[in-house]
Amino acid sequence: MKRNLIRLTGVGVLLIVLFSLLGFSGGAAFDRSNIYEVLSRHGALGVITLGAALLIVVGGIDLSIGSVVGLSAVTFGVLMESGIDLSGTIFGYRYVILTTSPISPIPAMLIATGMGTIIGFIQGLLVTRLRLQAFLVTLCGMFIYRGVARQVTAKNTGLVGVRELHPEFGSTLDFLRFWLVGKAENGALVFPAQLVVCLVLATILGVILHRTVFGRYWYAIGYNEQAARYAGVKVERQKLAVFVICSTLAAFAGVLLLLFSGSANPSDAGTSLELYAITAAVLGGCSLRGGEGLMIGFVLGALVQPVINNLMIFRNIPSSAEPWVMGLILLIGTIADEMIRRRSRLSR
């Protein structure tokens, strides 16, 4: 607990420094519209950070999160716009994987999110039943799901096309956009609904993690999987459940991405989000070795990247510098984690 409090203090100090620098960047930095934008991006990243962090807690990792986000966003848009037609001819043989007609927004959202559940279940089975390394399984998944997204459509998919082809979907889309991402009919950001969604999910998962036996199992598995197994914990079943949660949240984040931005490109939608999610989890108190972390830390850690991104905009720093800035922060967080771990061992 002491180490978790130290990490929370660390991410809290980092956020105070970043917000202070943002405040010195000009009065517009704290305008309501800009704060709403930062908080909305915080909520979007927070949704996938929750899943990534829980997986790290049980000693796993998921490198396919960004590709799942992209596949879900593209699938959600294509389902509404024209339906999916995964058929063709190979070696002279006709194949049909899936064909659908256009689907209304709410069922399309459920299908896109459910697809993430299936992905998490398959990846979890490969890790828990076949004993494959989570790193390799999800790395392969990263390429596979990005390729499937490009197979689903080769062009941008967006809400404009959906409205033009299916005006009857307009009212439902407006409802989803307002309550899930906080945007009005004209596209203006009214309130940071994505942050509200993230906080609701964090509350539910936080209760599970900190107040139920399942959460204790997850901490035990991450801290010492073999000891947890000897203690009677069904390790495979618990890890499988967390893989499902992680990919389901990633797919839901893909739905939010399309609703917020209005369009999604199969080639780059969700790119690198897995790295930002892992960075946020580590900054929020996760140990990359597993077994540690608090839900409030995961939420705070997810705020770092949106604030840095906003700060770079106001400081006129090229966006190309963002990757190395985030990489440097992750390295510092990893070094701090190791130093805290070693100090903890010496104090015993």
C-alpha positions as CSV (number, residue, x, y, z in Angstrom):
1,M,0.0,0.0,0.0
2,K,2.9,2.4,0.8
3,R,4.4,1.9,-2.6
4,N,1.0,2.6,-4.2
5,L,0.6,5.8,-2.3
6,I,4.1,6.8,-3.3
7,R,3.2,6.2,-7.0
8,L,0.0,8.2,-6.6
9,T,2.0,11.0,-5.1
10,G,4.3,10.9,-8.1
11,V,1.7,11.0,-10.8
12,G,-0.1,13.8,-8.8
13,V,3.0,15.9,-8.7
14,L,3.6,15.3,-12.4
15,L,0.1,16.4,-13.2
16,I,0.4,19.5,-11.1
17,V,3.6,20.4,-12.9
18,L,2.0,19.9,-16.3
19,F,-1.1,21.9,-15.5
20,S,1.2,24.7,-14.1
21,L,3.1,24.8,-17.4
22,L,-0.2,24.7,-19.3
23,G,-1.4,27.7,-17.2
24,F,1.7,29.7,-18.2
25,S,1.0,29.0,-21.9
26,G,-1.8,31.5,-22.2
27,G,-5.3,32.3,-20.9
28,A,-6.9,30.2,-23.6
29,A,-5.4,27.1,-22.1
30,F,-8.0,27.1,-19.3
31,D,-11.0,28.1,-21.4
32,R,-13.9,25.8,-21.0
33,S,-13.7,24.5,-24.5
34,N,-10.1,23.5,-24.2
35,I,-10.6,21.9,-20.7
36,Y,-13.5,19.9,-22.1
37,E,-11.3,18.8,-25.0
38,V,-8.6,17.6,-22.6
39,L,-11.0,15.8,-20.3
40,S,-12.7,14.2,-23.3
41,R,-9.5,12.8,-24.5
42,H,-8.6,11.8,-21.0
43,G,-11.9,9.8,-20.8
44,A,-11.2,8.1,-24.1
45,L,-7.7,7.0,-23.2
46,G,-8.9,6.1,-19.7
47,V,-11.3,3.5,-21.0
48,I,-8.6,1.5,-22.6
49,T,-6.1,2.2,-19.8
50,L,-8.5,0.5,-17.3
51,G,-8.3,-2.7,-19.3
52,A,-4.6,-2.5,-20.0
53,A,-3.9,-1.8,-16.3
54,L,-6.0,-4.8,-15.1
55,L,-4.1,-7.1,-17.5
56,I,-0.8,-5.8,-16.2
57,V,-2.0,-6.4,-12.6
58,V,-2.5,-10.1,-13.4
59,G,1.0,-10.2,-15.0
60,G,-0.1,-9.9,-18.6
61,I,0.1,-7.4,-21.4
62,D,-1.8,-6.6,-24.5
63,L,-0.1,-5.0,-27.6
64,S,-3.2,-5.4,-29.8
65,I,-5.3,-2.7,-28.0
66,G,-4.8,-0.1,-30.7
67,S,-5.6,-2.4,-33.5
68,V,-8.8,-3.6,-31.7
69,V,-9.8,0.0,-31.3
70,G,-9.3,0.6,-35.0
71,L,-11.1,-2.5,-36.1
72,S,-14.0,-1.7,-33.8
73,A,-14.3,1.8,-35.1
74,V,-14.2,0.8,-38.7
75,T,-16.6,-2.1,-38.2
76,F,-19.0,0.2,-36.3
77,G,-19.0,2.6,-39.2
78,V,-19.3,0.1,-42.0
79,L,-22.1,-1.8,-40.3
80,M,-24.2,1.4,-40.3
81,E,-23.1,2.6,-43.7
82,S,-23.4,-0.4,-45.9
83,G,-23.1,-3.6,-43.9
84,I,-20.1,-5.9,-44.1
85,D,-19.3,-8.2,-47.1
86,L,-16.3,-10.4,-46.3
87,S,-16.5,-12.6,-49.4
88,G,-14.4,-13.2,-52.4
89,T,-12.5,-15.7,-54.5
90,I,-9.2,-17.4,-53.7
91,F,-7.5,-20.1,-55.8
92,G,-10.7,-20.2,-57.9
93,Y,-12.9,-21.0,-54.9
94,R,-15.6,-18.7,-53.6
95,Y,-15.6,-18.0,-49.9
96,V,-18.1,-16.1,-47.7
97,I,-17.0,-15.2,-44.2
98,L,-19.7,-12.7,-43.3
99,T,-22.2,-10.6,-45.1
100,T,-24.7,-8.2,-43.5
101,S,-27.1,-5.5,-44.6
102,P,-26.9,-2.0,-43.0
103,I,-27.5,-2.1,-39.3
104,S,-28.9,0.7,-37.1
105,P,-26.5,2.4,-34.6
106,I,-27.2,0.7,-31.3
107,P,-27.1,-2.9,-32.6
108,A,-24.0,-2.0,-34.6
109,M,-22.4,-0.6,-31.5
110,L,-23.2,-3.8,-29.6
111,I,-21.8,-6.0,-32.4
112,A,-18.5,-3.9,-32.6
113,T,-18.1,-4.1,-28.8
114,G,-19.0,-7.8,-28.7
115,M,-16.3,-8.4,-31.4
116,G,-13.8,-7.2,-28.8
117,T,-15.1,-9.7,-26.3
118,I,-14.6,-12.5,-28.8
119,I,-11.0,-11.3,-29.5
120,G,-10.2,-11.2,-25.8
121,F,-11.6,-14.6,-25.3
122,I,-9.5,-16.1,-28.1
123,Q,-6.4,-14.4,-27.0
124,G,-7.0,-15.4,-23.4
125,L,-7.4,-19.0,-24.4
126,L,-4.2,-19.0,-26.4
127,V,-2.3,-17.6,-23.4
128,T,-4.0,-19.7,-20.7
129,R,-4.6,-23.0,-22.4
130,L,-1.8,-23.3,-25.0
131,R,0.6,-21.5,-22.6
132,L,1.7,-19.0,-25.2
133,Q,3.4,-15.8,-24.2
134,A,0.9,-12.9,-24.0
135,F,3.5,-10.6,-25.6
136,L,3.7,-12.8,-28.7
137,V,0.0,-13.5,-28.9
138,T,-1.1,-9.9,-28.7
139,L,1.8,-8.8,-31.0
140,C,0.5,-11.1,-33.7
141,G,-3.0,-9.9,-32.9
142,M,-1.9,-6.3,-33.5
143,F,-1.0,-7.1,-37.1
144,I,-4.0,-9.5,-37.7
145,Y,-6.7,-7.1,-36.5
146,R,-5.2,-4.2,-38.4
147,G,-5.2,-6.3,-41.5
148,V,-8.8,-7.4,-40.9
149,A,-9.8,-3.7,-40.6
150,R,-8.3,-3.0,-44.0
151,Q,-10.2,-6.0,-45.3
152,V,-13.4,-4.7,-43.9
153,T,-12.9,-1.4,-45.9
154,A,-10.1,0.2,-47.8
155,K,-11.3,3.8,-47.3
156,N,-12.4,6.1,-44.5
157,T,-15.7,5.4,-42.9
158,G,-17.6,8.1,-41.2
159,L,-20.8,9.4,-39.8
160,V,-21.4,11.8,-42.7
161,G,-21.8,8.9,-45.1
162,V,-24.1,7.1,-42.7
163,R,-26.3,10.1,-42.4
164,E,-26.4,10.6,-46.2
165,L,-27.3,7.0,-46.9
166,H,-29.5,6.3,-43.9
167,P,-31.1,9.5,-42.6
168,E,-33.4,7.3,-40.4
169,F,-30.3,6.6,-38.3
170,G,-29.8,10.3,-37.6
171,S,-31.8,10.6,-34.3
172,T,-30.2,7.5,-32.8
173,L,-26.7,8.7,-33.8
174,D,-27.4,12.1,-32.2
175,F,-28.5,10.4,-29.0
176,L,-25.4,8.2,-28.8
177,R,-23.0,11.1,-29.7
178,F,-24.5,13.3,-27.0
179,W,-24.6,10.8,-24.1
180,L,-21.4,8.9,-24.9
181,V,-19.1,11.6,-26.2
182,G,-20.9,14.8,-25.3
183,K,-21.3,16.3,-28.8
184,A,-24.4,18.1,-30.0
185,E,-26.0,17.7,-33.4
186,N,-23.7,20.4,-34.9
187,G,-20.6,18.6,-33.7
188,A,-19.9,21.1,-30.8
189,L,-18.5,19.5,-27.6
190,V,-21.1,20.3,-24.9
191,F,-19.6,18.4,-22.0
192,P,-16.9,15.7,-21.5
193,A,-19.2,12.7,-21.6
194,Q,-16.3,10.3,-22.3
195,L,-14.8,11.2,-18.9
196,V,-18.1,10.4,-17.3
197,V,-18.2,7.1,-19.1
198,C,-14.6,6.4,-18.0
199,L,-15.4,7.2,-14.3
200,V,-18.5,5.0,-14.3
201,L,-16.4,2.1,-15.7
202,A,-13.6,2.9,-13.3
203,T,-16.0,2.8,-10.3
204,I,-17.4,-0.6,-11.4
205,L,-14.0,-2.1,-12.0
206,G,-12.6,-0.4,-8.9
207,V,-15.2,-2.1,-6.7
208,I,-14.4,-5.5,-8.3
209,L,-10.6,-4.9,-8.0
210,H,-10.6,-3.6,-4.4
211,R,-13.7,-5.0,-2.8
212,T,-14.3,-8.5,-4.2
213,V,-12.5,-11.8,-4.1
214,F,-11.9,-11.6,-7.8
215,G,-9.7,-8.5,-7.3
216,R,-7.7,-10.3,-4.6
217,Y,-7.2,-13.2,-7.0
218,W,-5.9,-10.8,-9.7
219,Y,-3.4,-9.2,-7.3
220,A,-2.3,-12.6,-6.1
221,I,-1.8,-14.0,-9.6
222,G,0.2,-10.9,-10.7
223,Y,2.4,-11.0,-7.5
224,N,3.1,-14.7,-7.6
225,E,1.2,-16.8,-10.0
226,Q,2.5,-20.1,-8.8
227,A,1.7,-19.4,-5.1
228,A,-1.8,-18.3,-6.2
229,R,-2.2,-21.6,-8.0
230,Y,-1.2,-23.6,-4.9
231,A,-3.6,-21.5,-2.9
232,G,-6.5,-22.9,-5.0
233,V,-7.0,-19.9,-7.3
234,K,-8.2,-20.9,-10.8
235,V,-5.5,-18.9,-12.5
236,E,-6.4,-19.6,-16.1
237,R,-10.0,-18.7,-15.6
238,Q,-9.2,-15.4,-13.9
239,K,-6.6,-14.4,-16.5
240,L,-9.1,-15.3,-19.3
241,A,-11.7,-13.0,-17.7
242,V,-9.2,-10.1,-17.6
243,F,-8.2,-10.6,-21.2
244,V,-11.9,-10.4,-22.1
245,I,-12.4,-7.2,-20.1
246,C,-9.4,-5.6,-21.7
247,S,-10.4,-6.3,-25.3
248,T,-14.0,-5.5,-24.7
249,L,-13.1,-2.0,-23.3
250,A,-10.8,-1.5,-26.3
251,A,-13.6,-2.3,-28.7
252,F,-15.9,0.0,-26.9
253,A,-13.3,2.7,-27.1
254,G,-13.3,2.2,-30.9
255,V,-17.0,3.0,-30.9
256,L,-16.3,6.2,-28.9
257,L,-13.5,7.1,-31.3
258,L,-15.9,7.1,-34.3
259,L,-18.6,8.9,-32.5
260,F,-16.2,11.6,-31.3
261,S,-14.1,12.1,-34.4
262,G,-16.8,11.4,-36.9
263,S,-14.5,9.2,-39.1
264,A,-12.1,6.3,-38.9
265,N,-9.3,5.2,-41.3
266,P,-8.6,1.4,-41.2
267,S,-4.8,2.1,-41.7
268,D,-4.3,4.3,-38.6
269,A,-7.3,4.5,-36.4
270,G,-6.2,3.6,-32.9
271,T,-2.5,3.5,-33.8
272,S,-0.1,3.4,-30.8
273,L,-3.0,3.6,-28.3
274,E,-1.7,0.4,-26.6
275,L,1.6,2.2,-25.8
276,Y,-0.2,5.2,-24.4
277,A,-2.5,2.9,-22.3
278,I,0.5,1.0,-20.9
279,T,2.3,4.2,-20.2
280,A,-0.7,5.6,-18.4
281,A,-1.0,2.4,-16.4
282,V,2.6,2.4,-15.3
283,L,2.5,6.1,-14.4
284,G,-0.7,5.4,-12.4
285,G,1.0,2.9,-10.2
286,C,1.1,-0.4,-12.1
287,S,4.2,-2.5,-11.8
288,L,5.2,-4.1,-15.1
289,R,5.9,-7.3,-13.0
290,G,2.2,-7.4,-12.0
291,G,0.4,-7.5,-8.6
292,E,0.2,-3.8,-7.9
293,G,-1.8,-0.7,-8.7
294,L,-4.9,1.2,-7.6
295,M,-7.9,2.1,-9.8
296,I,-7.6,5.9,-9.0
297,G,-4.0,5.7,-10.1
298,F,-5.0,4.3,-13.5
299,V,-7.5,7.1,-14.0
300,L,-4.9,9.8,-13.0
301,G,-2.2,8.1,-15.2
302,A,-4.5,8.4,-18.2
303,L,-4.6,12.2,-17.8
304,V,-0.9,12.6,-18.4
305,Q,-0.9,12.1,-22.2
306,P,-3.8,14.4,-23.0
307,V,-2.3,17.2,-20.9
308,I,1.1,16.7,-22.6
309,N,-0.5,16.8,-26.0
310,N,-2.4,20.0,-25.2
311,L,0.7,21.6,-23.7
312,M,2.7,20.8,-26.8
313,I,0.0,22.5,-28.9
314,F,0.1,25.7,-26.8
315,R,3.9,25.7,-26.7
316,N,4.0,25.2,-30.5
317,I,6.0,22.0,-30.2
318,P,5.8,19.8,-33.2
319,S,3.5,16.8,-32.7
320,S,6.3,14.6,-34.0
321,A,8.0,15.1,-30.7
322,E,5.2,13.5,-28.7
323,P,6.4,9.9,-29.1
324,W,9.8,10.5,-27.6
325,V,8.3,12.6,-24.9
326,M,6.0,9.8,-23.9
327,G,8.7,7.2,-24.3
328,L,11.0,9.2,-22.0
329,I,8.2,9.5,-19.4
330,L,7.6,5.8,-19.5
331,L,11.3,5.2,-19.0
332,I,11.4,7.5,-16.0
333,G,8.3,5.7,-14.6
334,T,9.9,2.3,-15.1
335,I,13.2,3.4,-13.4
336,A,11.2,4.9,-10.5
337,D,9.2,1.6,-10.2
338,E,12.4,-0.4,-9.9
339,M,14.0,2.0,-7.4
340,I,10.8,1.8,-5.2
341,R,10.9,-2.0,-5.5
342,R,14.5,-2.2,-4.4
343,R,14.0,0.2,-1.6
344,S,11.0,-1.9,-0.4
345,R,13.2,-5.0,-0.3
346,L,15.9,-3.3,1.7
347,S,13.5,-2.0,4.2
348,R,12.1,-5.5,5.1
